[in-house]
């Protein structure tokens, strides 16, 4: 990839505060296997997955429902490190990412399973190459303290279609409703097939966000959220159902360090 000057710093020598290879299955003290469950219903938000020797395989299955009827076609299997929302009928909750008026449909207790305000995450993943799919990882503001604490660090969004000898991914920062941040998203070109196993890194805090892959710095953004963030790791099918099922991506390991 790039030169030595663009290498990421080595991870801390201590064991991660959050370190999961999914050998013990999906731990409820670390993960909620639902995609933003407060904005929809459990039958639509629940992840499809299986534990394998390589990690956790997120799946889209043929009988899976769209996340919300209004968003069809959009099916997703997601893991996230916590939940927060207001009461049913309110517009208060984590990740108000849609402009069409999300409303709480399911009472979702607050869970702050892992929500650092600054730190580092190394995430090893094999992205999906299945038709119509996108593999993604984000850090999103919890919003449990203030509505404006809603910025997002997009570690990567990888569509299946452009994966080949090189891969195009989207990466950066989304302000959403946080007036203290400015959205800064771009496409990055990776000199490898993202349908094989690679490690992504995000380091944020002190007014800076660094995103890299395979030890190389891809983006330096001179801003960073300063509030608690949930980690979300997702497999989406963003097109009408087609092709063979199940569709899948594998999350091999997630190691995270809280720098507070």
C-alpha positions in Angstrom: 0.0 0.0 0.0 1.5 3.4 1.0 4.9 4.3 2.3 6.3 3.9 5.8 5.4 7.5 6.7 1.8 6.5 6.4 1.9 3.6 8.7 -0.5 3.5 11.6 0.8 3.5 15.1 1.0 0.0 16.7 -1.9 -0.9 19.0 -1.4 -0.6 22.8 0.6 -3.5 24.2 -2.0 -4.2 26.8 -5.0 -6.4 26.0 -7.9 -4.6 24.6 -10.6 -3.4 26.9 -13.0 -5.0 24.4 -11.7 -8.0 22.6 -13.9 -10.5 20.9 -13.2 -13.4 18.5 -16.7 -14.8 19.2 -15.3 -18.1 20.4 -17.9 -18.1 23.3 -20.7 -17.2 21.0 -22.5 -13.9 21.0 -22.1 -12.4 24.5 -25.0 -10.4 25.8 -22.8 -8.3 27.9 -21.1 -7.0 24.8 -23.6 -7.1 21.9 -27.2 -6.4 21.0 -28.0 -8.5 17.8 -30.5 -6.0 16.5 -30.2 -3.1 14.1 -31.5 0.1 15.8 -34.4 -1.9 17.3 -36.2 1.1 18.7 -37.1 2.5 15.2 -38.8 -0.8 14.2 -40.0 -4.1 15.6 -38.0 -7.1 16.8 -39.0 -9.4 14.0 -37.5 -6.9 11.6 -34.4 -5.7 13.5 -33.1 -9.1 14.6 -29.8 -10.3 13.2 -29.3 -13.6 11.4 -25.9 -15.1 12.2 -24.0 -18.2 13.0 -20.8 -18.8 15.0 -18.0 -20.4 13.0 -14.4 -21.3 13.8 -13.4 -18.1 11.9 -15.7 -15.8 13.9 -19.3 -14.7 13.5 -20.9 -14.9 10.1 -23.6 -12.2 9.6 -26.2 -13.5 7.2 -29.1 -12.2 5.0 -31.5 -15.1 4.6 -34.3 -15.5 2.0 -37.2 -15.2 4.4 -35.7 -12.1 6.3 -38.0 -9.1 6.6 -37.1 -5.5 5.6 -35.8 -3.4 8.5 -38.8 -1.1 8.1 -41.6 -1.5 5.6 -41.0 2.2 4.6 -37.4 1.4 3.7 -37.9 -1.7 1.5 -35.8 -3.1 0.0 -33.4 -3.0 3.0 -32.6 -6.1 5.0 -29.9 -6.1 7.6 -28.1 -8.2 10.2 -26.3 -6.0 12.7 -24.4 -6.2 16.0 -24.1 -3.1 18.2 -22.6 -2.4 21.6 -25.6 -0.8 23.2 -29.1 0.7 22.8 -30.9 3.9 23.8 -34.3 5.4 23.0 -37.0 7.5 24.3 -40.6 6.3 24.9 -42.8 4.7 22.2 -44.0 7.5 19.8 -41.1 9.8 20.5 -38.3 10.8 18.1 -35.6 10.3 20.6 -33.1 7.6 20.1 -29.6 6.5 18.9 -28.8 7.2 15.2 -31.6 9.5 13.9 -30.0 9.0 10.5 -33.1 9.2 8.2 -34.7 12.5 7.2 -38.2 11.1 7.0 -39.1 11.2 10.6 -38.1 8.1 12.6 -40.4 7.3 15.5 -39.8 4.9 18.3 -41.9 1.7 17.8 -40.3 -0.6 20.3 -39.6 0.1 24.0 -35.8 -0.5 24.2 -34.0 -0.3 27.6 -30.8 1.7 27.7 -27.7 -0.5 27.5 -24.3 1.1 27.5 -22.4 -2.2 26.9 -19.3 -0.4 25.4 -19.4 3.2 24.5 -16.0 5.0 24.6 -15.6 8.7 24.0 -12.1 8.2 22.5 -10.0 5.2 21.7 -8.9 2.7 19.1 -10.6 -0.3 17.4 -9.0 -2.9 15.2 -11.6 -4.8 13.3 -10.8 -7.9 11.1 -13.5 -8.7 8.6 -14.2 -10.5 5.3 -16.6 -8.4 3.4 -19.6 -9.8 1.5 -19.3 -10.3 -2.3 -22.9 -11.4 -2.5 -25.3 -9.6 -5.0 -26.8 -6.4 -3.6 -25.0 -6.4 -0.3 -22.9 -3.9 1.7 -20.6 -4.6 4.7 -20.2 -1.7 7.1 -18.8 -0.7 10.4 -19.6 2.6 12.2 -19.2 4.4 15.5 -22.4 6.3 16.3 -23.2 8.8 19.0 -25.4 7.2 21.7 -27.5 10.3 22.2 -28.4 9.2 25.7 -27.0 12.5 27.2 -27.9 15.0 24.5 -29.7 14.8 21.1 -26.9 16.6 19.4 -24.4 13.9 20.4 -25.2 12.0 17.2 -22.1 12.2 15.0 -20.9 9.1 13.2 -17.4 7.8 12.3 -17.8 5.6 9.2 -14.9 3.2 9.5 -15.9 1.6 6.2 -18.9 0.9 3.9 -18.0 -1.7 1.2 -20.5 -2.5 -1.6 -20.1 -6.0 -3.0 -20.3 -4.9 -6.6 -16.9 -3.0 -6.9 -14.9 -5.7 -5.0 -12.2 -7.1 -7.3 -8.4 -7.0 -7.5 -8.9 -3.5 -6.0 -11.8 -2.4 -3.8 -13.5 0.9 -3.4 -14.9 1.8 0.0 -16.5 4.8 1.6 -15.0 6.2 4.8 -15.0 9.3 6.9 -17.2 11.3 9.3 -20.9 12.2 9.2 -22.2 15.0 11.3 -25.9 14.1 11.1 -27.5 16.6 13.6 -24.3 17.6 15.5 -23.6 21.3 14.7 -20.1 20.9 16.1 -19.1 18.5 13.3 -18.8 18.8 9.5 -19.5 15.8 7.3 -16.3 14.6 5.6 -16.9 11.4 3.6 -14.9 10.1 0.6 -14.1 7.0 -1.4 -10.8 5.3 -0.8 -9.3 2.7 -3.2 -7.7 -0.4 -1.6 -5.2 -2.4 -3.6 -6.7 -5.7 -2.7 -9.8 -7.8 -2.7 -11.9 -6.9 0.3 -13.7 -10.2 0.0 -10.7 -11.7 1.7 -9.7 -11.1 5.3 -8.3 -7.7 6.2 -8.0 -5.5 9.4 -9.4 -2.0 9.6 -8.4 0.5 12.3 -10.0 3.7 13.7 -8.3 5.9 16.2 -10.2 8.9 17.5 -9.9 11.6 20.2 -8.3 14.9 20.8 -9.9 16.5 17.8 -8.7 14.0 15.3 -10.0 10.8 13.6 -7.6 8.4 11.8 -8.9 5.6 9.7 -6.7 2.9 8.2 -6.5 -0.6 6.8 -3.8 -3.2 7.0 -1.7 -0.9 9.1 -1.7 1.9 6.6 -3.3 5.3 7.2 -6.1 6.1 4.7 -7.7 9.1 6.2 -6.8 11.8 8.8 -9.8 14.0 9.7 -9.1 17.0 11.9 -12.3 16.6 14.0 -13.8 13.8 16.2 -16.8 13.3 18.3 -16.2 13.9 22.1 -19.1 11.8 23.5 -20.0 8.2 24.0 -20.2 6.1 20.8 -21.7 2.7 20.1 -19.9 0.4 17.6 -22.2 -1.1 14.9 -21.1 -3.8 12.5 -23.5 -4.6 9.7 -24.4 -6.7 6.7 -27.0 -5.1 4.5 -28.9 -6.2 1.4 -29.7 -2.8 -0.2 -31.4 -4.1 -3.4 -34.5 -6.2 -4.2 -34.0 -9.9 -3.2 -32.1 -11.7 -5.9 -29.3 -14.3 -6.3 -28.4 -17.2 -3.9 -29.1 -17.2 -0.1 -27.8 -17.0 2.5 -25.6 -14.0 1.8 -22.9 -13.4 4.3 -19.9 -11.5 5.7 -17.5 -12.7 8.5 -16.4 -10.7 11.5 -13.3 -12.5 12.7 -12.1 -10.3 15.6 -12.8 -6.9 17.2 -10.2 -5.4 19.6 -10.9 -2.1 21.2 -9.1 0.2 23.6 -10.8 3.0 25.6 -8.4 5.9 25.9 -10.2 7.7 28.8 
